[in-house]
Amino acid sequence: MTPHRWNAADGPLTEAGLRAKLEALGYRVAKYVYEPGTVFPDHKHDVDKIDAVLSGRFRLVVRGHMKVLGPGEWIEIPRGTTHNAAVMGDEPVVSLDAVRL
């Protein structure tokens, strides 16, 4: 599970820029803000998805591998994959949640 990272050659990290990048990959994107203490227990989805972080720190465990994503990082989560997540620290996580069309 290797996170993707925003490329500085694409300009500064912005919501519009990251949204455009995910949409160009064929995803529908929604923005969410998760407050400190938010925990998502093990679950799975019937769609391929991406969890992307605009700000804050978001811990994801996918197939037993843990990664902490920071601003400009995202992870692809294939459909049917059990995973969990939690906000790390006392800053909210601003996330772009993308599902494949």
N, C-alpha and C positions, 0 to 999 in steps of 0.2 A: 504494500500500500504506500505508494509514493505520492506526496502532495504535489500539486502543480503550483507554480508561483507566478505572480504578476511580473511581466517583463518590463523593466524600466524603459526599454526602447519604445514601448507602446505609450509612453507619457506617464504622467502622475496617476496613481491609483485613484479612481473615482467610482462612485456607484454606477454612473452611466457607462463608463468604460468597461467595467467588469461585466455589467449586464449585457452589453453589446457582444462581448467576447463569448459569453455563455449562449446567448441567443444564436450567434453565428455557428455554434456547434450543434444546433438543433434542439435547444432546450427552451422550455417556458419558465420564466423566472418570477419569483415572488420574494419580496423583502420582509424579513422578520427581525424583531428586536427581542432578545432573550435576556432577562434580568439575571443578576448574580444569584447563584443558588439553583438555577434551572437545571434539572436533570431529566434526560430522556432514557428510560430503562431499555433493555434489549427489545428491539422491534425490527420489522422488515417491511419493505414496500413492494407493490406489484409493478413498479416502474423503475427504470434506470434513473438515478438522480445524482446530483452534485450538491455538496454542502460547501459553500464559499463564505469566507469571512472578510468583511469590510473593516471592522474594528473589534477590539477585544480579543480574548483567547478562548478557543473552543476545543475541548478534548473529545476526540472520537476514538472509539474502539471498534474496528472492523475486522472480522475473522480473527479475533484475538490479538491484533496488532494495534497498539495505541499510538496516536499522533496528536500533538497539540498544534492546532492551526492558529496562525496570527493573521493580521491584515494582509490581504492580497494572496492568500493561499486557499486552495480548494482540493477536495477529494471526490473522486468518482465512486459511487456506491451502486454496484449492479443490482438489478431487481432480485428479490428473494434473499438478499444477504443480511444476516442478522448483525445488528450494530447497536451501539448506544452512544450517548453524548452528554456532555456537561459543560456549563459555563465555568471557566477557571478565573479566579480572582474576584475583585469587587467592581469590575467594569462590565457593563452590559456588552453582549455580543450583537453586532449588527451583521446579519447573515443574508446572503442571497441563496434561496432554496430553488434549485433548478430540476425540472423533470423533463425527460426526453419526450419529444412530441411523437 
